[in-house]
Amino acid sequence: MNYPSKLLNEIVDEISKLPGIGKRTALRLALYLLKQPQEQTQSLAETLLRFRNEIKYCKVCNNISDTEVCEICQDNSRDHTLVCVVEDIRDVMAIEKTGEYKGVYHVLGGIISPLEGISPTDLTIKELLERIENYQIREVILALSATVDGDTTNFYLYRKLNSLKNIPDISTIARGISVGGELEYTDEITLARSIQNRVPFDQSIKQNK
Amino acid sequence: MNYPSKLLNEIVDEISKLPGIGKRTALRLALYLLKQPQEQTQSLAETLLRFRNEIKYCKVCNNISDTEVCEICQDNSRDHTLVCVVEDIRDVMAIEKTGEYKGVYHVLGGIISPLEGISPTDLTIKELLERIENYQIREVILALSATVDGDTTNFYLYRKLNSLKNIPDISTIARGISVGGELEYTDEITLARSIQNRVPFDQSIKQNK
């Protein structure tokens, strides 16, 4: 597009580098900021810089944290022998919201993805293995997305974990039909998995309570 | 949502103030920036500030411009007696893209919207009236969106323009079915307007060439 101003052109370019934001949306956002008080842009820019420069990661689980060790890892009422491996902070938040999980986490910072150029060394896999070697970890739950990249990462981690001296139990979150989901509209692979991994009815009744 | 970090909370709040961006998207954008080189955030923040603080408006037409008078207003090959009144720079860009318009513009900076608290004094209506009083303007084209707010603004401008000493011709852009549009799917009001404002067939043939 032909912008009548270089500055406008530059800001549209910068904003549209963000994922899911095209030139049109970028222009809309830039024009919106022009109509707002200058302080809003000031505050946005300053917070962006502070966030990018000062953000810290928990030295135990690698989750984003304001303290050296995050609140979850500091919580003594949680089971520190149970580690749930997730991709990023959003997954931690999603699992915490269920209120059902009492173990701790390990945040990988991504999943292995050859297409996007993310290799195992870009993730905190080394830190995970060291953590399991050095602390008494009873079980590791692999809780990655049920995508090709997620499965690849699961297999990679499974092999790595099995090469350790003290091999923990290794589990993965259940795949099956969603609660409230209709059989008819569930894809075949998911349906097959939900039959293979069926659970005793007694147990299912208890969970529904 | 419960974020494990104040800084993360702050940046999500700041980003989600932008229109059309919710907390979820804001979190996604913030995490994206963390994975990119620090320079990207630096450059984004600096460009935001520079854009907001240094942007200039053409002193003739109020369009965004890097110079005191914008390129369009400086162009002597254009008809400066024909002024097209638009809401913002996006409309100027849209009309310029057609390559059909040879007059100049007047950018209102918005439209009158009681719901959003935008009154006539927030717009450059006074500047428009002064411009018409002081320069020889032959015709004013009102090219605002065909919405309730757009129509309100059109009527307001029409009355103001008619109270001037030298009343220019006042026209508005045609409303009718889109080129390529099917009659069957056109709403009744638009269809009625397209019949009321029918044009001689000869003229229409010439335009299709």
Interface residues (C-beta under 8 A of the other chain):
Chain A: M1 N2 Y3 P4 S5 K6 L7 L8 E10 I11 E14 I15 K17 L18 P19 G20 T25 L27 R28 L29 A30 L31 Y32 L33 L34 K35 Q38 Q40 T41 Q42 S43 L44 A45 E46 T47 L48 L49 R50 F51 R52 N53 E54 I55 K56 N63 I64 S65 D66 C70 E71 I72 D88 I89 R90 V92 M93 E96 K97 G110
Chain B: M1 N2 Y3 P4 S5 K6 L7 L8 E10 I11 E14 I15 K17 L18 P19 G20 T25 L27 R28 L29 A30 L31 Y32 L33 L34 K35 Q38 Q40 T41 Q42 S43 L44 A45 E46 T47 L48 L49 R50 F51 R52 N53 E54 I55 K56 N63 I64 S65 D66 C70 E71 I72 D88 I89 R90 V92 M93 E96 K97 G109 G110
